[in-house]
Amino acid sequence: MARFFISNPIVSKQEIIVSGQEARHMRRVLRLKLGDKVDIFDGTGKEYRSEILRQGHQTLTLRILETTVPNRESPLTIIMGQSLVKGNKMDFIIQKATELGVSEVFPFVSSRSITCLDKERIEHRVNRWRRIAVESSKQCGRLIPLRIETVAKFDEVLERGSLATKKIILWEKGTRNLPSLFRERNATARLSESVYFLVGPEGGFSEEEIKRAEGTHFVPVSLGSRILRVETAGLSFVSILQYEWGDLR
């Protein structure tokens, strides 16, 4: 069943009006016709099985057949701070982070970030990442697309983690390892657990950045004896988190 995303919450219990890119995709790409059924989600956790009722010049009107609230979001809130990286690596990271159940991504600039973008290019990239998150949500069945904030400075990213239950910065020289991290949490597990973690750029974090992170109660954690690529490190950590504390079982 084809899935489509409506950015505004659906308030009607009978009909849904689809316009813009989603309407064009339904009509011109999939060539859906009257009576065809689709699934609609609006980011509120609900899914609407609907059928095409009417076709306008630039819109489609759908009749809601059934409203459900599937349980597809992880009980673990995962917030990922990702330093800007070269090329299209961020596209891949956003896509896979969505599939793995990350709740939110904070892109940021660190001292060793190679990519330097002006304001206009930053806005373009963020909008692109948001579109990727929506498309990935359609594919993987998520009901609430991954949220992506605008690009921030390193100190701003540190401040954003103030409400997280656990704050972690991935660092190859970290004094904590994964087994000790999981033992600590499993002894005091809470259903409302949230994890906020930071991933550095290709050159990693500087010693000064690690000290600043520790000053705001981030714990440096190592992922083992091998040096992982940026796109491997963060996604591997998310997979392990979801297995140990989330819903990847």
TORKOL-4160 file (C-alpha; in steps of 0.2 Angstrom, whole numbers, padded with zeros to 4 digits, m for minus):
249
<pt num="1" X="0000" Y="0000" Z="0000"/>
<pt num="2" X="0007" Y="0017" Z="m0005"/>
<pt num="3" X="0010" Y="0029" Z="0009"/>
<pt num="4" X="0009" Y="0048" Z="0009"/>
<pt num="5" X="0013" Y="0062" Z="0021"/>
<pt num="6" X="0002" Y="0077" Z="0025"/>
<pt num="7" X="0012" Y="0090" Z="0035"/>
<pt num="8" X="m0003" Y="0098" Z="0043"/>
<pt num="9" X="m0013" Y="0088" Z="0056"/>
<pt num="10" X="m0029" Y="0080" Z="0049"/>
<pt num="11" X="m0044" Y="0086" Z="0058"/>
<pt num="12" X="m0058" Y="0080" Z="0048"/>
<pt num="13" X="m0065" Y="0062" Z="0051"/>
<pt num="14" X="m0072" Y="0060" Z="0034"/>
<pt num="15" X="m0060" Y="0068" Z="0021"/>
<pt num="16" X="m0042" Y="0073" Z="0017"/>
<pt num="17" X="m0037" Y="0085" Z="0004"/>
<pt num="18" X="m0020" Y="0081" Z="m0003"/>
<pt num="19" X="m0010" Y="0095" Z="m0013"/>
<pt num="20" X="0007" Y="0099" Z="m0019"/>
<pt num="21" X="0021" Y="0086" Z="m0021"/>
<pt num="22" X="0011" Y="0072" Z="m0014"/>
<pt num="23" X="m0004" Y="0075" Z="m0025"/>
<pt num="24" X="0008" Y="0076" Z="m0041"/>
<pt num="25" X="0016" Y="0060" Z="m0035"/>
<pt num="26" X="m0001" Y="0051" Z="m0034"/>
<pt num="27" X="m0007" Y="0057" Z="m0051"/>
<pt num="28" X="0008" Y="0058" Z="m0062"/>
<pt num="29" X="0020" Y="0045" Z="m0055"/>
<pt num="30" X="0009" Y="0032" Z="m0048"/>
<pt num="31" X="m0006" Y="0036" Z="m0059"/>
<pt num="32" X="m0018" Y="0032" Z="m0045"/>
<pt num="33" X="m0037" Y="0034" Z="m0050"/>
<pt num="34" X="m0054" Y="0035" Z="m0042"/>
<pt num="35" X="m0057" Y="0022" Z="m0029"/>
<pt num="36" X="m0038" Y="0017" Z="m0027"/>
<pt num="37" X="m0033" Y="0015" Z="m0009"/>
<pt num="38" X="m0018" Y="0023" Z="0000"/>
<pt num="39" X="m0012" Y="0026" Z="0018"/>
<pt num="40" X="m0009" Y="0044" Z="0024"/>
<pt num="41" X="0000" Y="0049" Z="0040"/>
<pt num="42" X="0002" Y="0067" Z="0047"/>
<pt num="43" X="0015" Y="0066" Z="0060"/>
<pt num="44" X="0003" Y="0064" Z="0075"/>
<pt num="45" X="0005" Y="0045" Z="0077"/>
<pt num="46" X="m0011" Y="0041" Z="0067"/>
<pt num="47" X="m0012" Y="0032" Z="0050"/>
<pt num="48" X="m0027" Y="0034" Z="0039"/>
<pt num="49" X="m0032" Y="0021" Z="0026"/>
<pt num="50" X="m0041" Y="0031" Z="0013"/>
<pt num="51" X="m0048" Y="0030" Z="m0005"/>
<pt num="52" X="m0047" Y="0043" Z="m0019"/>
<pt num="53" X="m0064" Y="0051" Z="m0020"/>
<pt num="54" X="m0062" Y="0066" Z="m0031"/>
<pt num="55" X="m0048" Y="0073" Z="m0042"/>
<pt num="56" X="m0047" Y="0092" Z="m0044"/>
<pt num="57" X="m0035" Y="0102" Z="m0055"/>
<pt num="58" X="m0021" Y="0102" Z="m0042"/>
<pt num="59" X="m0028" Y="0092" Z="m0028"/>
<pt num="60" X="m0035" Y="0075" Z="m0023"/>
<pt num="61" X="m0049" Y="0072" Z="m0011"/>
<pt num="62" X="m0048" Y="0056" Z="m0001"/>
<pt num="63" X="m0062" Y="0048" Z="0009"/>
<pt num="64" X="m0056" Y="0041" Z="0026"/>
<pt num="65" X="m0060" Y="0022" Z="0028"/>
<pt num="66" X="m0051" Y="0018" Z="0044"/>
<pt num="67" X="m0040" Y="0027" Z="0057"/>
<pt num="68" X="m0027" Y="0017" Z="0066"/>
<pt num="69" X="m0013" Y="0021" Z="0079"/>
<pt num="70" X="0000" Y="0008" Z="0075"/>
<pt num="71" X="0014" Y="0005" Z="0087"/>
<pt num="72" X="0029" Y="0009" Z="0077"/>
<pt num="73" X="0039" Y="0022" Z="0087"/>
<pt num="74" X="0052" Y="0017" Z="0099"/>
<pt num="75" X="0049" Y="0019" Z="0117"/>
<pt num="76" X="0067" Y="0026" Z="0118"/>
<pt num="77" X="0069" Y="0044" Z="0113"/>
<pt num="78" X="0085" Y="0045" Z="0104"/>
<pt num="79" X="0092" Y="0063" Z="0099"/>
<pt num="80" X="0107" Y="0063" Z="0088"/>
<pt num="81" X="0119" Y="0078" Z="0086"/>
<pt num="82" X="0129" Y="0075" Z="0070"/>
<pt num="83" X="0143" Y="0086" Z="0065"/>
<pt num="84" X="0143" Y="0092" Z="0046"/>
<pt num="85" X="0152" Y="0079" Z="0035"/>
<pt num="86" X="0158" Y="0080" Z="0017"/>
<pt num="87" X="0148" Y="0076" Z="0002"/>
<pt num="88" X="0132" Y="0067" Z="0003"/>
<pt num="89" X="0136" Y="0057" Z="0018"/>
<pt num="90" X="0123" Y="0067" Z="0028"/>
<pt num="91" X="0109" Y="0061" Z="0016"/>
<pt num="92" X="0114" Y="0043" Z="0020"/>
<pt num="93" X="0114" Y="0046" Z="0039"/>
<pt num="94" X="0097" Y="0055" Z="0039"/>
<pt num="95" X="0089" Y="0041" Z="0029"/>
<pt num="96" X="0096" Y="0027" Z="0040"/>
<pt num="97" X="0093" Y="0036" Z="0056"/>
<pt num="98" X="0075" Y="0038" Z="0051"/>
<pt num="99" X="0074" Y="0019" Z="0048"/>
<pt num="100" X="0082" Y="0015" Z="0065"/>
<pt num="101" X="0070" Y="0026" Z="0075"/>
<pt num="102" X="0080" Y="0041" Z="0079"/>
<pt num="103" X="0068" Y="0055" Z="0085"/>
<pt num="104" X="0078" Y="0071" Z="0081"/>
<pt num="105" X="0094" Y="0076" Z="0073"/>
<pt num="106" X="0104" Y="0092" Z="0077"/>
<pt num="107" X="0117" Y="0096" Z="0063"/>
<pt num="108" X="0131" Y="0106" Z="0070"/>
<pt num="109" X="0148" Y="0114" Z="0065"/>
<pt num="110" X="0163" Y="0108" Z="0075"/>
<pt num="111" X="0181" Y="0114" Z="0075"/>
<pt num="112" X="0186" Y="0100" Z="0063"/>
<pt num="113" X="0171" Y="0101" Z="0051"/>
<pt num="114" X="0178" Y="0102" Z="0034"/>
<pt num="115" X="0161" Y="0107" Z="0026"/>
<pt num="116" X="0158" Y="0126" Z="0027"/>
<pt num="117" X="0141" Y="0132" Z="0020"/>
<pt num="118" X="0134" Y="0149" Z="0019"/>
<pt num="119" X="0117" Y="0153" Z="0025"/>
<pt num="120" X="0108" Y="0150" Z="0009"/>
<pt num="121" X="0116" Y="0133" Z="0006"/>
<pt num="122" X="0113" Y="0128" Z="0024"/>
<pt num="123" X="0094" Y="0131" Z="0022"/>
<pt num="124" X="0095" Y="0121" Z="0006"/>
<pt num="125" X="0103" Y="0107" Z="0014"/>
<pt num="126" X="0092" Y="0106" Z="0029"/>
<pt num="127" X="0076" Y="0107" Z="0018"/>
<pt num="128" X="0084" Y="0092" Z="0008"/>
<pt num="129" X="0087" Y="0082" Z="0024"/>
<pt num="130" X="0069" Y="0085" Z="0029"/>
<pt num="131" X="0063" Y="0078" Z="0013"/>
<pt num="132" X="0074" Y="0063" Z="0014"/>
<pt num="133" X="0067" Y="0060" Z="0032"/>
<pt num="134" X="0049" Y="0061" Z="0026"/>
<pt num="135" X="0053" Y="0049" Z="0011"/>
<pt num="136" X="0062" Y="0037" Z="0022"/>
<pt num="137" X="0047" Y="0037" Z="0034"/>
<pt num="138" X="0035" Y="0032" Z="0020"/>
<pt num="139" X="0046" Y="0017" Z="0016"/>
<pt num="140" X="0049" Y="0011" Z="0034"/>
<pt num="141" X="0032" Y="0014" Z="0040"/>
<pt num="142" X="0036" Y="0027" Z="0053"/>
<pt num="143" X="0021" Y="0038" Z="0058"/>
<pt num="144" X="0032" Y="0053" Z="0065"/>
<pt num="145" X="0045" Y="0058" Z="0053"/>
<pt num="146" X="0063" Y="0062" Z="0060"/>
<pt num="147" X="0064" Y="0080" Z="0065"/>
<pt num="148" X="0079" Y="0090" Z="0059"/>
<pt num="149" X="0084" Y="0106" Z="0066"/>
<pt num="150" X="0094" Y="0120" Z="0058"/>
<pt num="151" X="0113" Y="0119" Z="0058"/>
<pt num="152" X="0120" Y="0125" Z="0075"/>
<pt num="153" X="0137" Y="0129" Z="0083"/>
<pt num="154" X="0145" Y="0116" Z="0095"/>
<pt num="155" X="0141" Y="0126" Z="0111"/>
<pt num="156" X="0123" Y="0127" Z="0105"/>
<pt num="157" X="0122" Y="0109" Z="0103"/>
<pt num="158" X="0129" Y="0106" Z="0120"/>
<pt num="159" X="0115" Y="0117" Z="0128"/>
<pt num="160" X="0101" Y="0108" Z="0118"/>
<pt num="161" X="0104" Y="0092" Z="0128"/>
<pt num="162" X="0099" Y="0099" Z="0145"/>
<pt num="163" X="0083" Y="0088" Z="0147"/>
<pt num="164" X="0090" Y="0072" Z="0141"/>
<pt num="165" X="0092" Y="0057" Z="0154"/>
<pt num="166" X="0109" Y="0052" Z="0147"/>
<pt num="167" X="0121" Y="0063" Z="0137"/>
<pt num="168" X="0135" Y="0054" Z="0127"/>
<pt num="169" X="0149" Y="0060" Z="0116"/>
<pt num="170" X="0156" Y="0047" Z="0105"/>
<pt num="171" X="0175" Y="0048" Z="0106"/>
<pt num="172" X="0189" Y="0035" Z="0101"/>
<pt num="173" X="0198" Y="0039" Z="0117"/>
<pt num="174" X="0182" Y="0038" Z="0128"/>
<pt num="175" X="0185" Y="0031" Z="0146"/>
<pt num="176" X="0168" Y="0022" Z="0146"/>
<pt num="177" X="0164" Y="0008" Z="0135"/>
<pt num="178" X="0147" Y="0001" Z="0129"/>
<pt num="179" X="0146" Y="m0013" Z="0142"/>
<pt num="180" X="0148" Y="m0002" Z="0157"/>
<pt num="181" X="0135" Y="0011" Z="0149"/>
<pt num="182" X="0122" Y="m0003" Z="0147"/>
<pt num="183" X="0125" Y="m0011" Z="0164"/>
<pt num="184" X="0123" Y="0006" Z="0173"/>
<pt num="185" X="0106" Y="0010" Z="0164"/>
<pt num="186" X="0099" Y="m0007" Z="0165"/>
<pt num="187" X="0100" Y="m0006" Z="0184"/>
<pt num="188" X="0090" Y="0010" Z="0185"/>
<pt num="189" X="0079" Y="0008" Z="0169"/>
<pt num="190" X="0065" Y="0020" Z="0166"/>
<pt num="191" X="0052" Y="0020" Z="0153"/>
<pt num="192" X="0054" Y="0038" Z="0149"/>
<pt num="193" X="0073" Y="0036" Z="0145"/>
<pt num="194" X="0080" Y="0048" Z="0133"/>
<pt num="195" X="0098" Y="0048" Z="0125"/>
<pt num="196" X="0106" Y="0062" Z="0117"/>
<pt num="197" X="0123" Y="0058" Z="0109"/>
<pt num="198" X="0135" Y="0068" Z="0098"/>
<pt num="199" X="0145" Y="0062" Z="0083"/>
<pt num="200" X="0160" Y="0071" Z="0077"/>
<pt num="201" X="0166" Y="0075" Z="0059"/>
<pt num="202" X="0179" Y="0065" Z="0049"/>
<pt num="203" X="0193" Y="0071" Z="0060"/>
<pt num="204" X="0184" Y="0068" Z="0076"/>
<pt num="205" X="0182" Y="0080" Z="0091"/>
<pt num="206" X="0196" Y="0090" Z="0098"/>
<pt num="207" X="0202" Y="0088" Z="0116"/>
<pt num="208" X="0195" Y="0105" Z="0119"/>
<pt num="209" X="0178" Y="0100" Z="0113"/>
<pt num="210" X="0178" Y="0085" Z="0124"/>
<pt num="211" X="0182" Y="0095" Z="0139"/>
<pt num="212" X="0168" Y="0107" Z="0135"/>
<pt num="213" X="0156" Y="0093" Z="0133"/>
<pt num="214" X="0161" Y="0085" Z="0149"/>
<pt num="215" X="0158" Y="0102" Z="0157"/>
<pt num="216" X="0140" Y="0100" Z="0152"/>
<pt num="217" X="0139" Y="0082" Z="0159"/>
<pt num="218" X="0142" Y="0073" Z="0142"/>
<pt num="219" X="0150" Y="0056" Z="0145"/>
<pt num="220" X="0164" Y="0051" Z="0132"/>
<pt num="221" X="0160" Y="0034" Z="0126"/>
<pt num="222" X="0171" Y="0023" Z="0115"/>
<pt num="223" X="0164" Y="0011" Z="0102"/>
<pt num="224" X="0179" Y="m0001" Z="0103"/>
<pt num="225" X="0197" Y="m0003" Z="0097"/>
<pt num="226" X="0194" Y="0001" Z="0079"/>
<pt num="227" X="0191" Y="0019" Z="0071"/>
<pt num="228" X="0174" Y="0019" Z="0063"/>
<pt num="229" X="0169" Y="0031" Z="0049"/>
<pt num="230" X="0157" Y="0045" Z="0053"/>
<pt num="231" X="0142" Y="0037" Z="0045"/>
<pt num="232" X="0146" Y="0020" Z="0053"/>
<pt num="233" X="0149" Y="0026" Z="0071"/>
<pt num="234" X="0133" Y="0035" Z="0074"/>
<pt num="235" X="0122" Y="0022" Z="0065"/>
<pt num="236" X="0130" Y="0008" Z="0074"/>
<pt num="237" X="0127" Y="0016" Z="0091"/>
<pt num="238" X="0109" Y="0019" Z="0087"/>
<pt num="239" X="0107" Y="0001" Z="0082"/>
<pt num="240" X="0115" Y="m0005" Z="0098"/>
<pt num="241" X="0104" Y="0007" Z="0108"/>
<pt num="242" X="0088" Y="0001" Z="0100"/>
<pt num="243" X="0093" Y="m0017" Z="0104"/>
<pt num="244" X="0098" Y="m0014" Z="0122"/>
<pt num="245" X="0085" Y="m0001" Z="0127"/>
<pt num="246" X="0073" Y="0001" Z="0113"/>
<pt num="247" X="0063" Y="m0010" Z="0101"/>
<pt num="248" X="0075" Y="m0018" Z="0089"/>
<pt num="249" X="0072" Y="m0035" Z="0096"/>
